[in-house]
């Protein structure tokens, strides 16, 4: 998947609205996240998987960690890049699209 499609998929999952000038979060904050390059942006996305008011469950967090270990080929992927985390996140929420060879 392209970085743009990944960024859009994650932002939509977070309920951020896309505008011509960037994204508008539910709290009204305007931002331009790059989940594939910015670990801080990915931290916001990861946090959405464990928030108590999230639509996701604790099982989703375990699923995310499972995908992250597959993407990084590591048992404990603490040094995963933003791109690896973004791919695991997209797989976890069921929006990952394989690019045809």
N, C-alpha and C positions, 0 to 999 in steps of 0.2 A: 504494500500500500504506500501511496505517496505521503510525505509528511503533512501536506495540506488536508488530505482526507482523514488522516489520523487526528490532527488537531481539531477538525470539525467534528469528528465522531465523539471525541472526549468532551469537547465543549457542549455538544448537544446532550450528552449523558448527564453533565453537570447542570443542565437546564439554563445554559447561557445562551442568549439570543445573539445571532450574528447580524451585525449592521455594517454599513459601508466603511465605517471608521474603526471597526474592531468588534469586540464582544461585550455585551452588557450582562453582568451577573445579576442574579435575582435581587441582590442588595443595591443595585443601581450603579455599582462600580464599573467603570469602563476599562477594559484591558485588551491586550493583544498577546495572548499566551502562545508559547511555542513548546508544547508538551514533548516534542521529540528532541529538543535541544536543552531544555531548562529543567534541572532537577527540582527547583522550587515549584515550578508549575506542576510537575508530576506529583509532588508532595500533596498539593491541593487535591489532585485527582485521587490519589491513594487514600487520603483522609476521607473522601466521600464514601469509600467502601466500608469504613468502620464507624461512621457517625451513627448515633442512635436513631436519628430521624431520617436516615438514608433509606431508599427503597431496597437496598441490598441487605443481605444477612451476613452473619459471622461466617457462614459457609462460603460466601463469595470471597471474603478475604483469604481464606485457605485456598480457594480455587485460583485466585490471583497469584499467590505465592507459588502454587504448583506450576502455573504457566511461566512465571518468572524463572523458576529453576530450569524449566525446559528451554526457554529462550536463551538463557545464559550458559546452559550446560554445567551448572554449578548446584551443589546441594544447598548452600547457604549464600545466595547471591546479593550480599550486602554492597558490593561495588558495581552493581548493574548501572549501565548508562541510562540516560533519559529515554533514548530510543528503545532500548530493551524493555524498560518499564512501560513505555507507551504501547508497545506491541503486546505485552502480557496483559495490560489493562483492556485493550481492544478485544483480545481473545476472551478474557474473562466476562466481558459484557456482551459477547456474541456478535461483535461488529467487525471482526477481522476478516479481510478478504485476501485470499491468496492471489498473487500476481501470476498470470499464466506465463509459462516459460516461452 
